[in-house]
């Protein structure tokens, strides 16, 4: 499993990367432009990203713009629904309009920050991803 974490806050980025490490490879992007560049690069290599944890409020392009562009590319290239990258909005922006907009653009799940490893594990299981290695690591400290 290859996950991309798109997050501009360093403490949130470290937390998500530590939490996702047992599931597989992690790609990091700190803004929307970098996320789109990496997405395209991995697709062109034939090794696409399986799941994207996408922050919404970021400089450059926000998460909505990134999600819209990725879903547009998938549609244009006729990627079957079941093969599309899974998008999880991992954001502290809990206002209903943010959540609804994300789902309208095609996100799969909404993970409110801060979240626990148990919540993350539930989401990963729901999407069909399993840990590659057993991890008895303590829960990483929640970002402040």
C-alpha positions in Angstrom: 0.0 0.0 0.0 1.3 3.4 -0.9 -0.1 6.4 1.0 0.4 10.1 0.4 0.1 12.5 3.3 -0.6 16.1 2.2 -0.2 18.3 5.2 1.4 21.7 5.8 1.6 21.5 9.6 4.8 19.6 10.6 3.4 18.1 13.8 0.3 16.8 12.0 2.6 15.5 9.2 4.8 13.6 11.7 1.8 12.1 13.5 0.2 10.8 10.4 3.4 9.4 9.0 4.1 7.6 12.2 0.5 6.2 12.3 0.6 5.0 8.7 4.1 3.5 8.8 2.9 0.0 9.6 0.6 0.0 6.5 3.3 0.5 3.8 5.1 3.2 1.9 4.5 6.9 2.7 4.9 9.8 0.4 4.9 13.3 1.8 3.7 16.5 0.3 3.6 19.8 2.2 1.3 21.7 -0.2 -1.2 21.1 -3.0 1.1 21.7 -5.9 3.7 19.2 -4.6 0.9 16.7 -4.0 -0.3 16.9 -7.6 3.2 16.7 -8.9 3.9 13.5 -6.9 0.5 12.0 -7.8 1.3 12.4 -11.5 4.9 11.2 -11.1 3.8 7.9 -9.4 1.0 7.3 -11.9 3.4 7.8 -14.8 5.8 5.3 -13.3 2.9 2.7 -13.1 3.0 2.8 -9.3 0.0 4.9 -8.3 -0.9 6.1 -4.8 -3.5 3.9 -3.1 -4.8 6.5 -0.5 -4.3 10.2 0.1 -4.7 11.8 3.5 -5.5 15.3 2.4 -5.5 18.4 4.5 -8.0 21.1 3.3 -6.6 24.4 4.5 -3.2 24.8 2.9 -1.2 27.5 1.1 -0.9 27.3 -2.7 -3.7 25.0 -3.7 -6.1 23.9 -1.0 -7.2 20.3 -0.5 -10.4 20.9 -2.5 -8.5 22.0 -5.6 -6.2 19.0 -5.3 -9.1 16.6 -4.9 -10.9 18.2 -7.9 -7.9 17.9 -10.1 -7.2 14.3 -9.2 -10.8 13.2 -9.7 -10.9 15.1 -13.0 -7.7 13.3 -14.2 -9.2 9.9 -13.2 -12.4 10.7 -15.0 -10.6 11.9 -18.1 -8.5 8.8 -18.1 -11.5 6.6 -17.5 -10.1 5.0 -14.4 -12.7 2.6 -13.0 -14.3 3.7 -9.7 -12.8 0.8 -7.8 -9.3 1.6 -9.0 -9.4 5.3 -8.1 -7.2 6.6 -5.3 -9.0 6.7 -2.0 -9.1 10.2 -0.6 -9.4 10.8 3.1 -9.9 14.4 4.2 -7.8 14.6 7.4 -8.6 18.1 8.6 -9.5 20.2 11.6 -11.9 22.1 9.4 -15.1 20.5 10.7 -17.6 23.0 9.4 -20.4 21.2 7.6 -19.9 23.1 4.4 -16.2 21.9 4.3 -17.2 18.3 4.8 -20.0 18.4 2.3 -17.8 20.1 -0.4 -15.2 17.4 0.1 -17.7 14.6 -0.4 -19.3 16.4 -3.4 -15.8 16.4 -5.0 -15.4 12.7 -4.4 -13.6 12.1 -1.1 -14.1 8.7 0.4 -13.9 9.5 4.1 -13.6 12.4 6.5 -11.2 12.0 9.4 -11.4 14.9 11.9 -8.2 16.1 13.5 -7.1 15.3 16.1 -7.8 11.5 15.7 -6.6 8.4 17.5 -4.8 5.4 16.0 -7.9 3.4 16.7 -9.9 5.8 14.4 -7.3 5.6 11.7 -7.1 1.8 11.9 -10.9 1.7 11.5 -10.8 3.9 8.4 -7.9 1.8 6.9 -9.9 -1.4 7.5 -13.0 0.1 6.0 -11.0 0.9 2.8 -9.5 -2.6 2.7 -6.0 -1.8 3.8 -4.2 -3.9 6.4 -1.0 -3.4 8.3 2.0 -5.0 6.7 3.8 -5.4 9.9 2.5 -5.8 13.4 3.2 -2.6 15.3 3.0 -2.4 19.1 4.2 1.1 19.0 2.6 3.5 21.6 0.1 6.0 20.2 2.1 8.9 18.8 1.4 12.1 20.8 -1.4 14.2 19.3 -0.2 17.3 17.6 -0.8 20.4 19.7 
